[in-house]
């Protein structure tokens, strides 16, 4: 026979904890997405004007690449 102290505990996080976890995951996902969007153009420009492609970063080439 089970005593009153051995009641099964509810499974899963509380609603407040679940909301906090979802907010943290959302914030993390946004950081990844916008981090990629922010750094990818910089990386692309760096690679475009690397010496192996022979482009010089003058005004005409930069506007042409953009």
N, C-alpha and C positions, 0 to 999 in steps of 0.2 A: 504494500500500500504506500502511495506517495504522500509525503508531508507537504504542507503549504509552502515551505521554503524551497522545494524542488520543482517549482513551476517552470515549464520550459520558457526560455527567454525568446522574445521575438527575433526572427532572423532578418538580416539585412540592416542597413544603416537607418538612422532616424531620418525623417523628411528633411530636417535642417541640414544634416550631414550630407545627404544625397544632393541637396541643392548646392552646397558648398563644393562638393566634388565635381558636379557638372560645371559650375562656374570656373573652377580651376582648370578643368580639361578644355573648356572653351577658350579661356585666356591663353593657355598653352598652344592650342591649335592656331589661334590668331597670330601669336608670336612667330610660329613657324612659317605661316603663309606670308605675312607681311615682311618677315625677315628675308625670305627668299625673293620677294618682289623688290625689296630695297637693295639687295646685294647683287642680284643677277645682272642688272644692267651694268653695274660697275665691273663685274667680272667679264662680261661680254666686250665692253670697251677695251679693257686691258688686253684681252686676247686678240681683238681685232687689230690693235696697233702694235702687236708684238713683232719683233724683227723678222720672223720667218715669213710673214705675209707681205712685207715690203711697203706697207702704207705708212706715211708720215702723219702725225697728228696735227696737220695744219687745218685751217678753217674749212676749206673745201672738202677735205676727207671726212672731217667730223660731221659736217652737215650731210654729206652723202651717206654716211653710215646710219645717221639718225633717221 
